[in-house]
């Protein structure tokens, strides 16, 4: 089987996952596909929106479709880092300290309403999201594979919400917003929950080992020098425009590359096109830049600015 044939086969499996989620989650298909793009690219995803639009339903449906070991962590102001990463406790019967694992020791983590916890607690995820490990009392413990973090976040203007630190935002490869459903979607929600107490169950569409294979295959998707130069130009534009106070980091460039590979894979291709970069750039870069006062006064959003910067770049042709 050639690489192109293998990509086409696995892309069809990912499409079945998307179909499975859409049978439960009522919303935009593009949001589901964007979330899947992040997961198959090995990126963590942040879902930002108001309560009640299906953020948690979407994340739980994804976990069920992937057949991953699932844990939901409800972030609250009294949540402590030890609750997440674990802690060393004294065991009287054996007269020794033992490590008690935290909620992070699962393949799929739903960090629900992540910005309701204090910045100290939020920071407990930094090593896990970057190194896929946690360190407690000088000992490092590896996390299971594959490892996925999907976080939901309420608007920062909501009561009891903390601002996510820039270092943590930079570890989320993709950020997306669901928005309100259209009239037909909301009608379907009401019709469904007239007789059903909860969303229907989802059967796994792939195994955890198959997800690992897909993530490895995504990393082999080809990127030409011209497309890579285009990515770098887009990222560097965020550091040069007066509309952005803090531009995208080198980590952002790496994750833009991986997200573009994931998007090409979702399209059944084994090579990245400039259109993949154009499509993914706002979702990968907008949440990790800090806008200038000029941009905030003009009520510009990060995504709008990124879209404009992409248009200013020379898109390679003949790829």
C-alpha positions in Angstrom: 0.0 0.0 0.0 1.4 3.4 -1.0 1.5 6.4 1.4 -1.2 8.1 -0.6 -3.5 5.0 -0.4 -2.8 4.7 3.4 -3.7 8.3 3.9 -6.9 7.9 2.0 -7.8 4.8 4.0 -7.2 6.4 7.4 -8.8 9.7 6.3 -12.0 7.8 5.5 -11.9 6.4 9.1 -11.5 9.9 10.5 -14.5 11.0 8.4 -16.5 8.2 10.1 -15.5 9.6 13.5 -16.8 13.0 12.4 -20.1 11.4 11.2 -20.4 9.6 14.5 -19.9 12.9 16.5 -22.4 14.8 14.4 -25.1 12.2 15.3 -24.9 13.5 18.9 -23.5 17.0 18.7 -25.8 19.5 17.0 -23.7 22.3 15.5 -21.4 23.2 12.7 -19.6 20.4 11.0 -16.6 22.7 10.5 -16.2 22.9 14.3 -16.1 19.1 14.6 -13.6 18.7 11.7 -11.4 21.4 13.2 -11.4 19.6 16.6 -10.5 16.4 14.8 -7.7 18.1 12.9 -6.1 19.1 16.1 -6.4 15.7 17.7 -5.0 13.7 14.7 -2.1 16.3 14.5 -1.3 15.6 18.2 -2.3 19.1 19.4 -4.3 20.1 22.4 -7.5 22.1 21.7 -9.2 25.0 23.5 -12.9 25.5 23.0 -14.0 29.0 24.0 -17.6 30.0 24.3 -20.5 30.8 26.5 -22.1 28.0 28.6 -24.7 25.7 27.1 -23.7 25.6 23.5 -22.4 22.1 23.6 -18.6 22.4 24.4 -18.7 19.5 26.9 -21.0 17.4 24.7 -18.6 17.8 21.7 -15.5 16.8 23.8 -17.2 13.8 25.4 -18.5 12.6 22.0 -15.0 12.8 20.6 -13.5 10.8 23.4 -16.2 8.1 23.0 -15.6 7.9 19.2 -11.8 7.5 19.7 -12.2 4.8 22.4 -9.8 6.6 24.7 -9.6 6.3 28.5 -11.5 9.4 29.6 -11.4 11.7 32.6 -13.3 14.9 33.2 -11.7 17.4 35.5 -14.1 20.1 36.6 -12.0 23.2 37.2 -13.2 25.2 40.2 -11.6 27.9 42.4 -10.8 25.4 45.2 -9.1 22.8 42.9 -5.5 22.2 43.8 -2.5 21.2 41.5 -2.2 17.9 43.5 -5.8 17.0 42.5 -4.7 17.1 38.9 -1.1 15.7 38.8 -1.1 13.6 42.0 0.7 13.9 45.3 2.9 12.0 47.6 1.1 10.8 50.8 2.2 9.0 53.9 1.0 5.4 54.2 0.9 4.5 58.0 0.7 0.7 57.6 3.9 0.5 55.5 5.6 3.5 57.1 6.5 5.1 53.8 5.5 7.8 51.3 3.7 6.6 48.2 2.6 8.4 45.1 -1.2 8.8 44.6 -2.0 9.5 41.0 -4.1 12.4 40.0 -6.8 12.8 37.5 -4.3 13.6 34.7 -3.3 9.9 34.3 -5.7 9.2 31.5 -5.5 9.3 27.7 -8.2 11.9 27.1 -8.6 14.8 29.5 -11.5 17.1 29.4 -10.5 20.2 31.4 -14.0 21.7 31.8 -14.3 25.4 32.4 -10.5 25.6 32.8 -10.4 29.3 33.5 -12.5 29.0 36.7 -9.5 27.6 38.5 -6.6 29.8 39.8 -3.5 30.4 37.6 -1.6 28.2 40.1 -3.8 25.3 39.4 -3.9 26.0 35.7 -0.1 25.9 35.6 -0.2 22.2 36.7 -1.1 21.3 33.1 2.0 23.0 31.6 4.4 20.1 31.8 1.7 17.5 31.0 0.7 19.3 27.8 4.3 20.0 26.6 6.3 17.0 27.9 3.5 14.4 28.3 4.8 13.8 31.9 4.3 15.2 35.4 6.9 15.7 38.1 6.0 15.3 41.7 8.6 15.6 44.5 11.4 15.2 42.1 10.1 12.1 40.4 8.8 12.2 36.8 5.9 10.1 35.7 5.0 9.5 32.1 1.5 9.9 30.9 -0.4 7.3 28.9 -0.3 7.4 25.1 -2.0 8.8 23.1 -2.6 11.8 25.3 -5.1 14.5 24.5 -6.3 17.6 26.4 -9.5 19.3 25.3 -10.2 22.3 27.5 -13.4 24.4 27.6 -13.3 28.0 28.6 -15.9 30.6 29.6 -15.6 34.2 28.4 -13.1 36.1 30.6 -15.8 38.7 31.4 -17.9 36.0 33.3 -18.0 36.1 37.1 -15.3 33.9 38.7 -13.3 33.5 35.6 -9.5 33.9 35.6 -7.3 34.9 32.7 -5.4 32.0 31.2 -1.6 32.6 31.4 0.1 33.3 28.1 2.4 30.3 28.6 -0.6 28.0 28.9 -2.5 29.5 25.9 0.7 28.9 23.8 0.4 25.1 24.5 -3.0 24.8 22.9 -2.4 24.1 19.3 -5.9 25.1 18.2 -8.6 27.3 19.6 -12.2 27.4 18.3 -15.5 28.9 19.2 -18.8 27.0 18.5 -21.3 29.9 18.5 -25.0 29.5 18.8 -26.8 27.0 16.5 -28.9 28.1 13.7 -32.7 27.9 13.8 -32.8 24.3 12.4 -30.1 23.2 14.8 -31.9 24.6 17.8 -35.1 23.0 16.7 -33.3 19.6 16.4 -32.0 20.0 19.9 -35.4 20.7 21.4 -36.9 17.8 19.4 -34.2 15.4 20.6 -34.4 16.3 24.3 -38.2 16.3 24.4 -38.1 12.5 24.9 -34.4 11.8 25.7 -32.8 12.5 29.0 -29.3 12.8 27.6 -27.4 12.4 24.3 -27.3 8.9 22.8 -24.2 6.7 23.4 -21.4 6.6 20.8 -19.5 3.5 19.8 -15.7 3.7 19.3 -14.9 4.1 15.6 -11.1 3.4 16.1 -8.9 2.1 18.8 -6.3 4.1 20.8 -3.5 2.3 19.0 -5.1 3.2 15.6 -5.2 6.9 16.7 -1.5 6.6 17.5 -0.9 5.3 14.0 -2.9 8.1 12.5 -0.9 10.7 14.5 2.4 9.2 13.3 1.1 9.1 9.7 0.1 12.8 9.9 3.6 13.7 10.8 4.8 12.2 7.5 2.6 14.4 5.4 5.0 16.2 3.0 5.7 20.0 3.2 7.5 21.7 0.4 10.1 24.4 1.2 7.9 27.0 -0.4 5.0 26.2 1.8 7.2 26.1 4.9 8.6 29.6 4.0 5.0 30.8 3.6 4.2 29.5 7.2 7.3 31.3 8.6 6.3 34.6 6.8 2.8 34.4 8.3 4.2 33.8 11.8 6.8 36.6 11.5 4.1 39.0 10.3 2.5 38.7 13.8 5.7 40.0 15.3 6.0 43.0 13.0 2.5 44.5 12.8 1.7 47.4 15.2 -1.7 45.7 15.8 -0.1 43.0 17.9 1.8 43.6 21.0 3.2 40.1 21.5 3.6 38.0 18.3 3.4 34.2 17.8 6.2 32.1 19.2 8.4 29.5 17.4 6.2 26.9 19.1 3.3 28.5 17.3 5.1 28.0 14.0 5.7 24.3 14.8 2.0 23.8 15.7 0.8 25.7 12.6 2.9 23.2 10.6 1.4 20.2 12.4 -2.1 21.6 12.1 -1.6 22.1 8.4 -0.5 18.5 8.0 -3.6 17.4 9.9 -5.8 19.5 7.6 -4.2 18.0 4.5 -4.7 14.5 6.0 -8.4 15.2 6.6 -8.6 16.1 3.0 -7.1 12.8 2.0 -3.8 14.3 0.8 -0.2 13.4 1.6 1.1 16.9 1.0 0.4 20.3 2.4 -1.0 23.1 0.2 -0.9 26.8 1.0 -4.7 26.7 1.4 -4.2 24.5 4.4 -2.1 27.2 6.1 -4.5 29.9 5.1 -7.4 27.9 6.6 -5.7 27.0 9.9 -3.7 30.1 10.7 -6.5 32.0 12.5 -7.4 29.0 14.7 -3.7 28.3 15.5 -2.4 31.8 16.0 -5.1 34.1 17.2 -5.4 32.9 20.8 -1.6 33.1 21.5 -1.0 36.7 20.4 -1.7 39.8 22.5 -3.3 42.6 20.7 -2.1 46.2 20.9 -4.1 49.1 22.4 -4.7 50.3 18.8 -6.3 47.0 17.9 -8.4 46.8 21.0 -9.7 50.3 20.5 -10.7 49.4 17.0 -12.5 46.4 18.3 -10.5 44.1 16.1 -10.3 40.4 17.0 -7.2 38.3 16.9 -8.7 36.0 14.2 -9.5 39.0 12.0 -6.0 40.4 12.3 -4.4 37.0 11.5 -6.7 36.7 8.4 -5.6 40.1 7.2 -1.9 39.3 7.8 -2.2 36.1 5.8 -3.7 38.1 2.9 -0.6 40.3 2.9 1.8 37.4 2.5 2.8 36.1 -0.9 1.0 32.7 -1.4 3.2 30.2 -3.3 1.9 28.8 -6.5 2.6 25.7 -8.5 2.9 23.5 -5.4 
